[in-house]
Amino acid sequence: MTLAGLALSSCSHGEGDRKTDAPQEYPLLAVKPQDKSLAVKYSAVLEGRQDVEVRPEVSGLITKVCIDEGAKVRKGQVLFVIDQVPYRAALQKAQAAVATAEANLANARLTLDGKEELYKEKVISDFELRTAQNSYKSAEAALMQARAELRDAENNLSYTEVKSPVDGVAGMTSFRIGALVGPTMAEPLINVSDNSQMYAYFSLAEKQAHELASKYGSLEEAIKSYPPVSLELKDGSIYPQDGHIDVISGMVDKETGTVSLRANFPNESGRLLSGASANVILSYDRPASLVIPQGATYELQNKVFTYRVIDGTAVSTPIEVFKINDGKEYIVTSGLSEGDTIVAEGAGLLRAGTKVTAMKQQPKTQEEKK
């Protein structure tokens, strides 16, 4: 009985092993190249073409506020008026000083002319002639100084009208009539933003920047040749006007390992706001790409793996991928070759070394589903 029991036990164990060693059915995929057109999103921050702080250049009390907050303004438009009375008085004083200096110069000219005639007739000494010449030069210098002070007075009076330096939209201001302002104040009178063009700043990984340079020959050529880009707003809508990349940084950020780019979007409608966040959508054409389902991969320690099928056995293989935004597929950039067979689904539940065989009815690929 004991020998029979052992024999039966041995037979049962052997049958269990054979069941374990039997190949398990999985959907398999033969990797082959496909032409892919991708739309990839990158987080971006929007900034207006110009965001100018308007500050006074002279001191005084505000006597007039000429702009409504949030209104459109033109370059040269008066926004505030500072008390002009003391500056008009300073201008009149400077004008009087110029008139006096001109009269003194005229008198010095007459005196010099008379001294020169007397000197020719040897009536006066060389010293007296030189004294007259020096007096004339001093009168000339005094007139130049008076005219410079007149220009300063004219400028200061013009500065009492605080004007917009650019076309744009006025921001908010806390300054009202009667407020004392001056050039040394920390807070600007108002900000004027030129939002007719909006810049979207975003970053690419260093590898992607190198790919752009390689494809077009240089970063400069990439700027000239890259197709239009789109903008996805925070509400999920797509901005109706395309933009274009106009700047690519020539430096890699040491901390992030990324390269900064700027896309330029028209904004005549004013829909885009400076300081807002959005997504820049770049189009990529990737001919002859090796595309695999995301279900054919698993991640371990921030690395992506798939299972190649070699002689009927699942072999774990590290790969590098370019993630497609549809959440269904990856483009494999290294680790697989055309003709490799992989386990197409359930990679996260599979163990290396498992014997696998193709399912009798293979699931459709993403291309076939389309």
Secondary structure, DSSP 8 states (H G I E B T S, - for coil): -HHHHHHHHHHHHHHHHHHHHS-EEE-EEE--EEEEEEEEEEEEEEEEEEEEEE--SS-EEEEEE---TT-EE-TT-EEEEE--HHHHHHHHHHHHHHHHHHHHHHHHHHHHHHHHHHHHTT-S-HHHHHHHHHHHHHHHHHHHHHHHHHHHHHHHHHHTEEE-SSSEEE------TT-EE-TT-SS-SEEEEEEEEEEEEEEEEHHHHHHHHHHHSSHHHHHHH---BEEE-TTS-B-SS-BEEEEEEEEE-TTT-EEEEEEEEE-TT--S-TT-EEEEEEEEEEEEEEEEEGGGEEEETTEEEEEEEETTEEEEEEEEEEE-TTSSEEEEEES--TT-EEE-S-GGG--TT-BEEE-SS----HHHH-
